[in-house]
């Protein structure tokens, strides 16, 4: 019974890509920024081979020691245009985006917001790139007084709607965001519409855990569709179902944070199935990268590393664990936005040959191609498999 557990550490980049200057991200290195923190301690990922990855080994202070690395490892470049969550995950699943999703650095145009206000029956506040926590701080009181929606974007392709749960019930906010998703197509086709509910009183507003993402439907089949059509299970943990708009997902569970995401992944690991469990752990990006919180980011990485032995202990003889990322979000730079970086890939399990180094790959899509080859499936997705490089002869 073959199983693959694919965990995305959201935004854990490992250094600028050659075209980082085109995105304003020269010098970005999320992992290195965190490694400077006193709260950074990743002995288990280091044993898998974190410090031996191309680019990382040039500066990483620790090696595997005399026993050698226990996992396989490598570095992936992004072939898609962009550096957002949707693009990154789609590429992991074998869909390379040739054109970047639209950005709105000056806010959304009147023709879009006029129709949005008409359909929702509510006014609009903010309408410009803004930090989410700052948006509710600066506009939350007026929102509570008037019922107008706080609409904002960022340097990413997103249309975000914040509303107090006592003013706009969460289910109504989701319906409002579904309306926005219907409108945000074509030239307005942002990657995600995001519901951002919050609570509290003026001066102490706080976002709740009932965030919900409404993504574009992937324009082509991905690894997920091929797996489902091939009779394999596709289990999604966290915002994976939202990112793919449910396309190619067999079963999903939402999460309230990284700890809950790890717990729910472990629950799936204890279940018999053949196929893929695809997990996103979002706290790195949402709580720390976008808020330039280096110590918080490092502490979150340390927490995952501390839970890693639990994950490793549940891997069977034909299981593969893959740990990767979807972009960077360097918390040490002036920018609070995503960064154009390479991402790491660490692999372990009974099917993985310890110490295998796949070097630097051209696209995240090589993950999807490898997963499909492991299950003996073909689906015409992008990417080149590295299965033969990482698996022992008893698997191949």
C-alpha positions in Angstrom: 0.0 0.0 0.0 1.7 3.2 -1.2 1.1 6.5 0.5 2.7 9.9 0.0 2.4 12.6 2.6 3.2 16.0 1.1 3.6 18.9 3.6 4.0 22.5 2.5 5.6 24.7 5.1 3.9 27.9 3.7 6.6 30.5 2.7 9.7 28.7 4.0 12.0 29.8 1.1 15.7 29.1 1.1 17.2 31.9 -0.9 16.6 34.2 -3.8 16.1 32.9 -7.3 18.1 34.3 -10.2 15.1 36.5 -11.2 14.4 37.8 -7.7 15.4 41.3 -8.7 12.5 41.4 -11.2 10.2 40.9 -8.1 12.0 43.3 -5.8 13.3 40.4 -3.7 17.1 40.6 -4.1 18.8 39.3 -0.9 15.7 37.4 0.4 16.4 34.2 2.3 13.6 33.2 4.7 15.4 30.2 6.2 18.7 32.1 6.8 16.8 34.9 8.5 15.2 32.5 10.9 18.5 30.6 11.5 19.9 33.8 13.1 17.2 33.7 15.8 18.0 32.2 19.2 14.7 30.3 18.9 15.8 28.3 15.9 16.5 24.7 16.5 15.9 22.1 13.7 18.0 19.0 14.6 15.5 16.5 12.9 15.3 18.4 9.6 19.1 18.7 9.7 19.4 15.0 10.0 17.2 14.6 7.0 19.6 16.8 5.0 18.4 20.4 5.4 22.0 21.7 5.7 23.1 19.8 2.6 20.7 21.3 0.1 22.2 23.4 -2.8 22.5 27.0 -1.7 21.8 26.2 1.9 25.1 24.2 2.4 27.0 27.4 1.5 26.0 29.0 4.8 24.3 26.4 7.0 26.3 25.9 10.2 25.5 22.3 10.9 26.2 19.0 9.1 24.7 15.5 9.5 27.6 14.2 11.6 29.3 10.8 11.3 26.0 8.8 10.7 25.1 10.6 7.5 21.8 12.0 6.4 18.7 9.9 7.0 16.6 11.5 4.2 16.8 12.6 0.6 17.0 16.3 -0.2 17.1 19.0 -2.9 16.2 22.5 -4.0 13.3 23.5 -6.4 13.1 26.6 -8.5 9.7 28.1 -9.5 9.0 28.0 -13.3 5.7 29.9 -13.0 5.5 33.7 -13.2 4.7 35.0 -9.7 5.3 34.2 -6.1 1.9 33.7 -4.6 0.3 30.7 -2.7 -2.0 29.6 -5.5 0.7 29.7 -8.2 3.1 27.8 -6.0 0.7 25.0 -5.0 -0.6 24.6 -8.5 3.0 24.2 -9.7 3.8 21.6 -7.0 0.8 19.7 -8.5 2.2 20.0 -12.0 0.5 23.2 -13.4 3.0 25.9 -14.4 1.4 29.3 -14.8 2.8 31.2 -17.8 1.3 34.5 -16.8 1.2 36.1 -13.4 -2.1 36.6 -11.8 -3.2 40.3 -11.7 -2.1 42.7 -9.0 -3.8 45.9 -7.9 -1.2 48.1 -6.3 -3.5 51.1 -6.5 -6.5 49.3 -5.2 -9.4 47.8 -7.2 -11.0 49.8 -10.0 -14.4 51.4 -9.6 -16.2 49.2 -12.1 -15.4 46.1 -10.0 -16.2 47.6 -6.6 -19.4 49.3 -7.8 -20.8 46.0 -9.0 -19.6 44.3 -5.8 -21.3 47.0 -3.6 -24.5 46.7 -5.7 -24.7 42.9 -5.3 -23.8 42.9 -1.6 -25.8 46.0 -0.6 -22.9 47.2 1.5 -20.4 50.1 1.2 -16.6 49.7 0.8 -13.8 50.9 3.1 -10.0 51.0 2.5 -9.5 49.6 -1.1 -5.8 49.7 -1.2 -2.8 47.4 -0.3 -2.8 47.0 3.4 -1.7 44.8 6.3 -4.6 42.8 7.5 -4.1 43.6 11.1 -3.7 47.3 10.3 -6.8 47.3 8.1 -9.1 46.2 11.0 -7.3 48.5 13.4 -7.7 51.5 11.1 -11.2 50.8 9.6 -12.8 48.4 12.1 -14.6 51.0 14.1 -16.1 52.7 11.0 -17.1 49.2 9.7 -19.0 48.5 12.9 -20.7 51.8 12.8 -21.7 51.7 9.1 -21.7 48.0 8.1 -19.4 48.8 5.1 -17.0 46.1 4.2 -13.2 46.4 4.6 -11.8 45.5 1.2 -8.1 45.4 0.7 -5.3 43.7 -1.3 -1.5 43.2 -0.9 1.5 42.7 -3.2 -0.1 39.3 -3.9 -3.0 38.5 -6.2 -5.8 38.7 -3.5 -9.1 40.4 -2.9 -9.6 40.3 0.9 -12.8 41.2 2.7 -12.7 41.8 6.5 -15.8 42.0 8.6 -16.6 41.9 12.3 -18.5 38.7 13.2 -21.1 40.7 15.1 -21.8 42.9 12.1 -21.6 40.4 9.3 -22.1 36.8 10.4 -19.4 34.4 9.1 -21.7 32.6 6.8 -22.9 35.9 5.3 -19.3 36.9 4.8 -18.6 33.7 3.0 -21.5 34.4 0.7 -20.2 37.9 0.1 -16.8 36.4 -0.9 -18.5 33.9 -3.2 -20.0 37.0 -4.9 -16.5 38.6 -5.1 -15.2 35.3 -6.6 -17.9 35.4 -9.3 -16.8 39.0 -10.2 -13.1 38.5 -9.9 -12.5 36.8 -13.3 -10.8 37.7 -16.5 -8.8 40.9 -16.1 -9.9 40.9 -12.4 -9.0 37.2 -11.9 -7.1 37.4 -8.6 -5.7 34.1 -7.4 -7.7 34.2 -4.2 -10.7 36.0 -2.6 -10.2 35.7 1.2 -12.8 36.1 3.9 -11.2 37.7 7.0 -13.6 37.7 9.9 -12.5 39.4 13.1 -13.9 40.1 16.6 -13.3 42.3 19.6 -13.7 46.0 20.5 -12.0 49.1 19.0 -8.4 49.2 20.0 -8.3 45.4 20.5 -9.6 43.8 17.3 -8.3 40.4 16.5 -8.8 38.1 13.5 -10.6 34.8 14.2 -9.7 31.4 12.9 -12.7 31.3 10.5 -10.7 32.6 7.5 -11.7 31.1 4.2 -10.1 31.2 0.8 -11.9 31.2 -2.5 -9.5 30.3 -5.3 -9.7 30.3 -9.0 -10.5 26.9 -10.5 -7.2 25.4 -11.9 -7.5 25.7 -15.7 -6.1 22.2 -16.3 -5.9 18.9 -14.6 -3.2 18.6 -11.9 -1.6 15.7 -10.1 -4.6 15.6 -7.9 -7.1 15.0 -10.7 -4.8 12.2 -12.1 -4.6 10.5 -8.8 -8.4 10.6 -8.3 -9.1 9.3 -11.8 -6.5 6.6 -11.2 -8.5 5.3 -8.2 -6.2 6.8 -5.5 -7.3 8.8 -2.5 -6.5 12.5 -2.3 -6.8 13.8 1.3 -6.3 17.5 1.9 -5.4 19.2 5.2 -5.6 22.9 5.8 -6.2 25.3 2.9 -5.3 22.8 0.2 -9.0 22.3 -0.7 -9.4 26.1 -1.0 -6.3 26.6 -3.1 -7.5 24.1 -5.7 -11.2 25.2 -5.4 -12.0 21.5 -4.5 -10.8 20.3 -7.9 -9.1 16.9 -7.6 -9.8 16.6 -3.8 -11.4 13.5 -2.5 -11.7 14.4 1.2 -10.6 17.5 3.2 -10.3 18.9 6.7 -9.8 22.5 7.7 -7.3 23.5 10.4 -7.0 26.2 13.0 -3.2 26.5 12.8 0.0 24.5 12.4 -0.4 22.4 15.5 -3.9 21.3 14.4 -2.6 20.7 10.8 0.0 18.4 12.1 -2.5 16.6 14.4 -4.9 16.1 11.5 -2.0 14.9 9.2 -1.1 12.4 11.9 -4.7 11.2 12.1 -4.6 10.4 8.3 -1.2 8.7 8.7 -2.9 6.3 11.2 -5.5 5.4 8.5 -5.1 2.8 5.8 -5.4 4.3 2.3 -3.5 4.3 -1.0 -2.8 7.7 -2.4 -1.8 11.3 -1.3 -2.3 13.3 1.8 -1.5 17.0 0.9 -1.1 19.4 3.9 -0.5 23.1 4.1 0.8 24.6 7.4 0.0 28.3 7.0 1.2 30.0 10.2 4.7 30.7 9.0 3.3 32.9 6.3 0.2 34.3 7.9 1.4 34.9 11.4 5.1 35.6 11.1 6.4 36.2 7.5 3.8 38.9 6.7 4.4 40.5 10.1 8.2 40.5 9.9 8.4 38.5 13.1 11.7 36.6 12.8 11.6 35.0 16.3 8.0 33.9 15.9 8.8 32.4 12.5 11.9 30.6 13.9 9.9 29.3 16.9 7.2 28.0 14.6 9.9 26.1 12.6 11.3 24.7 15.8 7.8 23.5 16.8 7.4 21.6 13.5 10.8 20.1 13.9 9.9 18.9 17.4 6.8 17.2 16.0 8.7 15.6 13.1 9.7 12.4 14.9 6.0 11.7 15.3 5.5 11.9 11.6 8.5 9.8 10.8 7.5 7.1 13.3 4.3 6.5 11.4 5.8 6.0 7.9 5.5 2.5 6.5 7.7 0.6 4.1 6.1 2.0 1.0 5.5 5.5 2.4 7.1 8.8 1.3 7.1 12.0 3.3 7.9 15.1 1.4 8.4 18.5 3.1 8.6 21.6 0.9 7.3 25.2 0.5 5.5 27.3 -2.1 7.4 30.6 -2.0 9.4 32.7 0.4 8.4 35.4 2.9 11.6 36.7 4.4 10.6 38.2 7.8 13.9 40.2 8.1 13.4 42.4 5.0 11.5 45.7 4.9 8.8 44.1 2.8 6.0 42.2 4.4 5.1 40.3 1.2 6.1 37.1 -0.4 9.6 36.7 -1.8 10.8 35.0 -5.0 12.9 32.2 -3.5 13.9 28.6 -4.1 12.2 26.1 -1.9 13.5 23.1 0.0 12.5 19.5 -0.5 13.2 16.9 2.3 12.1 13.3 1.9 11.9 10.3 4.2 10.2 7.0 4.6 10.6 3.3 3.8 10.6 4.0 0.1 13.4 6.7 0.3 17.1 6.1 -0.1 19.0 8.0 2.7 21.4 10.6 1.5 20.0 10.9 -2.0 20.7 14.4 -3.3 18.5 15.5 -6.3 20.4 18.8 -6.6 18.5 21.9 -8.0 15.4 21.2 -10.0 13.9 23.7 -12.5 10.4 23.5 -11.3 8.2 22.7 -8.3 6.2 20.5 -10.7 8.9 17.8 -10.4 7.2 16.8 -7.2 3.9 16.1 -9.0 5.6 14.1 -11.7 7.4 12.1 -9.1 4.2 11.3 -7.1 2.4 10.2 -10.2 5.3 7.9 -11.3 5.4 6.4 -7.8 1.7 5.4 -8.3 2.3 4.2 -11.9 0.1 7.0 -13.3 0.5 9.3 -16.3 -1.4 12.5 -16.7 0.4 14.9 -19.0 1.3 17.4 -16.2 4.5 19.5 -16.2 7.6 18.3 -14.5 10.2 15.6 -14.6 10.2 12.8 -12.0 13.2 12.2 -9.7 11.7 8.9 -8.4 14.7 6.8 -9.5 17.1 9.2 -7.7 15.4 8.9 -4.3 14.0 5.3 -4.1 15.8 2.2 -3.2 15.8 -0.8 -5.5 13.3 -2.7 -3.4 10.7 0.0 -4.4 11.5 0.4 -8.1 
